[in-house]
Amino acid sequence: MENPDLTSADAPPDPNTPEAVLENYLDEHDYEIFRALNENGRISDTELAERVGLSRTAVRRRREKLQESDVLEILAVIVLQEADLADAQILVSFDQHVSSEVRTEFITMLIEEGLVYNASSCLGEYDLVFSAWHTDLNALKEYVWDLFDGEDIVDDYTIVPLLKTWKAWDKELDRP
């Protein structure tokens, strides 16, 4: 039941907003710089300053500080569905008897693969999830098979083909 004495101005902030999650890393201006760069990584400092409401020098300093501290990375990504390429998440369970060194070597091999664009350790049924892309799903399946060929570390895996991406890194790609 709602408390009638609380107005919306008195309500605690929503902890599930990007601003709330990032508050220990980015202030309001830094977050707006991130949002603008996410929409257009080539935006000039002058345009960025106008959009954020700071001077060009202040915006440049903030952007450089965020980049130097590795909190902000400006990069280009291929929108795979727009290029009509296939991509999938590959969920991997490791043989639990394999050493940490062998796991590290396997993950390093994946990171160095040109068609792998994400690799993350995880908890639960799987130990690792990575994302890969190729010309079509058959080629992607063959590619994953080749990656795992001769690798005793992989106990089990599941390939989850991705059909459509609606949003990626805060950029809306399409509407459902």
C-alpha positions in Angstrom: 0.0 0.0 0.0 1.3 3.5 -0.9 2.2 5.9 1.8 -0.1 9.0 1.3 2.5 11.2 3.1 5.1 10.5 0.4 5.1 12.7 -2.6 6.9 11.7 -5.8 9.6 14.3 -5.0 10.1 12.5 -1.6 10.2 9.0 -3.1 13.6 7.3 -3.1 15.4 7.3 -6.4 14.9 4.2 -8.6 18.0 2.0 -8.1 17.4 0.3 -11.5 18.3 3.2 -13.7 21.6 3.6 -15.6 22.3 6.8 -13.6 21.8 5.0 -10.3 23.9 2.0 -11.2 26.7 4.3 -12.5 26.6 6.9 -9.8 29.8 5.7 -8.2 31.6 6.1 -11.5 29.9 8.9 -13.4 28.2 12.1 -12.3 25.3 13.6 -14.3 27.6 15.4 -16.8 29.8 12.4 -17.4 26.7 10.2 -18.0 25.4 12.7 -20.5 28.8 12.7 -22.2 28.6 8.9 -22.4 25.0 9.0 -23.8 26.0 11.5 -26.5 29.1 9.5 -27.5 27.1 6.3 -27.5 24.8 7.9 -30.1 27.7 9.3 -32.2 31.2 8.4 -31.2 32.5 11.0 -33.7 30.7 14.0 -32.2 32.9 17.0 -31.8 33.8 18.4 -28.4 32.0 21.6 -29.4 28.8 19.8 -30.2 29.2 17.7 -27.0 29.6 20.8 -24.9 26.5 22.3 -26.3 24.5 19.2 -25.7 25.8 18.6 -22.1 25.8 22.3 -21.1 29.5 22.6 -20.3 32.4 24.4 -21.9 34.3 22.6 -24.7 37.4 22.5 -22.5 35.5 21.0 -19.6 33.9 18.4 -21.8 37.2 17.4 -23.4 38.8 17.1 -20.0 36.0 14.9 -18.7 36.0 12.7 -21.8 39.8 12.3 -21.7 39.6 11.5 -18.0 36.9 8.8 -18.5 38.9 7.3 -21.4 42.2 7.3 -19.5 40.6 5.6 -16.5 39.1 3.0 -18.8 35.6 3.7 -17.7 34.7 4.9 -21.2 35.9 3.2 -24.4 34.9 4.7 -27.7 34.7 1.9 -30.3 33.0 0.9 -33.5 30.8 -2.2 -33.7 29.4 -4.0 -36.7 25.6 -4.2 -36.4 25.6 -7.8 -37.5 21.9 -8.0 -38.4 22.1 -4.9 -40.6 25.0 -6.6 -42.4 22.9 -9.8 -42.7 25.4 -11.8 -40.7 24.7 -14.6 -38.3 25.6 -14.4 -34.6 25.2 -16.6 -31.6 25.9 -16.9 -27.9 27.9 -20.0 -27.1 27.5 -21.4 -23.6 30.4 -23.5 -22.5 30.8 -25.9 -19.5 34.5 -26.8 -18.7 35.8 -30.1 -17.6 36.2 -29.4 -13.9 39.4 -31.4 -13.8 41.2 -29.0 -16.1 43.7 -26.7 -14.5 43.2 -22.9 -14.2 46.2 -22.4 -16.6 44.5 -24.5 -19.3 41.2 -22.5 -18.9 43.1 -19.3 -19.1 44.9 -20.5 -22.3 41.5 -21.4 -23.8 39.9 -18.1 -23.0 43.0 -16.3 -24.4 42.6 -18.2 -27.6 39.0 -17.2 -27.9 39.8 -13.5 -27.2 42.3 -13.6 -30.1 39.8 -15.0 -32.5 38.6 -12.4 -35.0 35.0 -13.7 -35.2 34.6 -13.8 -31.4 33.3 -10.4 -30.1 32.6 -11.1 -26.5 33.8 -13.6 -23.8 32.6 -13.6 -20.2 33.0 -16.0 -17.3 29.7 -16.8 -15.6 28.1 -18.6 -12.7 25.6 -21.4 -12.9 25.3 -24.3 -15.3 27.9 -22.8 -17.7 31.4 -21.5 -17.0 31.8 -19.3 -20.0 29.6 -17.5 -22.5 31.1 -16.0 -25.7 29.6 -14.4 -28.8 30.7 -15.2 -32.3 29.5 -14.3 -35.8 29.9 -15.6 -39.3 28.3 -15.4 -42.8 25.4 -17.8 -41.8 24.4 -20.2 -39.1 26.0 -23.2 -40.8 29.3 -21.5 -41.1 29.0 -20.3 -37.5 28.4 -23.9 -36.3 31.4 -25.2 -38.3 33.5 -22.4 -36.9 32.5 -23.3 -33.3 33.3 -27.0 -34.0 36.7 -26.0 -35.3 37.3 -23.8 -32.2 36.6 -26.8 -29.9 38.3 -29.4 -32.1 41.0 -31.1 -29.9 40.1 -29.0 -26.9 39.6 -31.4 -23.9 38.7 -28.5 -21.7 35.1 -28.3 -23.2 32.8 -30.7 -21.4 29.6 -29.4 -23.0 28.3 -26.4 -24.9 25.2 -25.0 -26.4 25.0 -22.7 -29.4 22.1 -20.2 -29.1 21.5 -18.5 -32.5 20.4 -14.9 -32.2 17.6 -13.9 -34.5 17.2 -10.2 -33.9 18.9 -7.5 -31.8 16.5 -4.9 -30.5 19.0 -2.9 -28.4 22.8 -3.0 -28.1 24.9 -0.9 -25.8 22.1 1.5 -25.1 21.4 2.0 -28.8 18.0 1.0 -30.0 18.3 -0.9 -33.3 14.7 -1.7 -33.9 11.2 -1.7 -32.4 9.4 -5.0 -31.5 
